[in-house]
Amino acid sequence: MIEEKYLEWLNHPQMDADLREELQQMDETQKKDAFYTDAKFGTAGMRNLLGAGTNRLNVYTIRKATLGFGRWLLTQDEHPSVAIAYDNRFKSPEFADQTAKILASLGIKAYVFESLRSTPELSFTVRYLKCTGGVMITASHNTKEYNGYKVYDRNGCQLIPDLISHVIKEIDSISEAFVEEPVLTEEQKKLIVTVGEDIDIPYYKEVLTIQLNPQLSKEDYKIVFTPQHGTSLKAIQYLFKQVGYDCTYVEEQCTPDPAFSNTIIPNPEDPRAYNLAIEYGKKVDADIVLSTDPDGDRLGVVVKDNGQYVLMTGNQTGSVLLEYVFSQRKEKGLMPPHPVMFNTVVTSDLGELVGRDYGVDIEKTLTGFKYIGDKIAKYEVTHEKDFVFGYEESYGYLIKEFVRDKDANQSCLLIAEAANYYKKKGLTFMDVLRQLYAKHGTFLETQTSLNLPGADGSARIAALLKGLRDEVPTEIAGQKVVRYEDFGTQKYYENGKEAELKGFDKSDVLKYFLEDGSWIAVRPSGTEPKCKFYYCIKGADQKDVEAKRDAYFAAMDKLAE
């Protein structure tokens, strides 16, 4: 089957020249990985290696996905329209162009940005232009070898499984092995509309409304910012100039370079992403160093603490930001009647404790900001609860819901304000975090992962999850498992009893709650060939949680063998 698919691609008369050359150079292992499956929609759309094959991102897989998405949109609206944005990656402009042409060939209007824009601005654009859907061409924080394709509904939210299943059905119904570039009529060409500053300015104006203390003096407060070669530069330059921040930009990383030439890795979760930015920080004695990922939805924070630059985790930043937002809202009488915040099942418990301290309800979702966006949309209709914050442990935050995806541009602005606010009180973000630990208990949140690429890797991940289900541990590192949740079977087990796990879609996630207040979760990544292990460790102090971490790592390594 793999060889048949390979030969079909190799012998296709209109095969792209670069892809044909790649096909000709493939060995058997490369063939297997490129053709053993089709590129699929995961946690955040399709994300895969660029190249030739059904399990790669290329013009053929992009066209096929767009044709399926377009056919589904035609079932949702008599005259559908789609907003399209893209980041700095290899093939991103070409994929956006092909997406627009396929949609136009179906009679669907396509609003395409003139140059790279961020994921949150794409979400905003769908809502602002009242589109039926949206497409974002990006592989987020992945390395240069990747690209991706995210699809959005009319609310500016990534499609949840109930909706994406219809798109997948349409894609699977396409009989052609290769969807060719359409030759558009003059009328169809008119359906492709270029947008740019006419969307930027309304979006920036909305972002500026999230400020809670705009009157704060900006004197003696310095920021270093890097967009990691990506999409947020223009937005952050505009926003910081409007507000008056003294910001130094990491010049080498401000070019939209698809090779990411001047960064080790464009992932704000990785300490190596900050090497150059911290050098800048030391030169100008910056108070805070901020880094967005290439598509501008994730934000990382490095703060100066006791003379050292310290990278905060997404959980730590989220907890401190919650403390700032909720304390200021309460102080200013801005907390709505029925406040609710959303986070995920693999996000730290500390943020939940902060929220409850301010009378905010907490609702958890599966990993993927689409679930948070979907909950926002439902409460927008029912008015039962009022959104006040949404975040994930993976460095994604949303302050105001005019965007329905995580928004690093919003986060940059408000984190800069919060750090400035606390500095004027003689505190760093780490000081505030230590205050939260003193009040709620010390937490250490971290994760490890098994990188298992290719067909063999997928099989090993499946076997790992099966093994953990077949033999559920009753204790981990000497700590009793007091509750076990299986989001795949949608069951939980507690006090010897089994019950239904309600309110979640099926997902291959296992979570173990331990008697000391810690928990551990196991989850295959939806965007990368790896299995992730999440740890939320609670203890008496820093020494205690670090000792527990080492014991839990060793225990989970043994279980995963």
HELIX and SHEET records of a PDB file:
HELIX    1   1 ILE A    2  LEU A   10  1                                   9    
HELIX    2   2 ALA A   17  GLN A   24  1                                   8    
HELIX    3   3 GLU A   28  PHE A   35  1                                   8    
HELIX    4   4 VAL A   59  GLN A   76  1                                  18    
HELIX    5   5 SER A   92  SER A  105  1                                  14    
HELIX    6   6 THR A  119  TYR A  128  1                                  10    
HELIX    7   7 PRO A  161  ASP A  172  1                                  12    
HELIX    8   8 GLU A  186  LYS A  189  1                                   4    
HELIX    9   9 GLU A  197  LEU A  208  1                                  12    
HELIX   10  10 LEU A  233  VAL A  243  1                                  11    
HELIX   11  11 GLU A  251  GLN A  253  5                                   3    
HELIX   12  12 PRO A  271  TYR A  274  5                                   4    
HELIX   13  13 ASN A  275  VAL A  284  1                                  10    
HELIX   14  14 GLY A  314  GLU A  331  1                                  18    
HELIX   15  15 ASP A  349  ASP A  357  1                                   9    
HELIX   16  16 PHE A  369  THR A  382  1                                  14    
HELIX   17  17 ALA A  408  LYS A  423  1                                  16    
HELIX   18  18 PHE A  429  HIS A  440  1                                  12    
HELIX   19  19 GLY A  454  ASP A  470  1                                  17    
HELIX   20  20 GLN A  542  ALA A  560  1                                  19    
SHEET    1   A 7 PHE A  41  GLY A  42  0                                        
SHEET    2   A 7 GLY A  45  LEU A  49 -1                                        
SHEET    3   A 7 TYR A 146  TYR A 152 -1                                        
SHEET    4   A 7 GLY A 133  ILE A 137 -1                                        
SHEET    5   A 7 SER A  81  TYR A  86  1                                        
SHEET    6   A 7 LYS A 109  PHE A 113  1                                        
SHEET    7   A 7 ILE A 192  VAL A 195  1                                        
SHEET    1   B 5 ASP A 246  TYR A 249  0                                        
SHEET    2   B 5 LYS A 222  THR A 226  1                                        
SHEET    3   B 5 ILE A 288  THR A 292  1                                        
SHEET    4   B 5 LEU A 299  ASP A 305 -1                                        
SHEET    5   B 5 GLN A 308  LEU A 311 -1                                        
SHEET    1   C 4 ASP A 361  THR A 365  0                                        
SHEET    2   C 4 PRO A 339  THR A 344  1                                        
SHEET    3   C 4 ASP A 386  GLU A 392  1                                        
SHEET    4   C 4 GLY A 396  LEU A 398 -1                                        
SHEET    1   D 6 THR A 442  ASN A 451  0                                        
SHEET    2   D 6 LYS A 530  GLY A 539 -1                                        
SHEET    3   D 6 TRP A 519  PRO A 524 -1                                        
SHEET    4   D 6 LEU A 510  LEU A 514 -1                                        
SHEET    5   D 6 GLN A 479  ASP A 486 -1                                        
SHEET    6   D 6 GLU A 475  ILE A 476 -1                                        
SHEET    1   E 7 THR A 442  ASN A 451  0                                        
SHEET    2   E 7 LYS A 530  GLY A 539 -1                                        
SHEET    3   E 7 TRP A 519  PRO A 524 -1                                        
SHEET    4   E 7 LEU A 510  LEU A 514 -1                                        
SHEET    5   E 7 GLN A 479  ASP A 486 -1                                        
SHEET    6   E 7 LYS A 491  GLU A 494 -1                                        
SHEET    7   E 7 LYS A 497  GLU A 500 -1                                        
END                                                                             
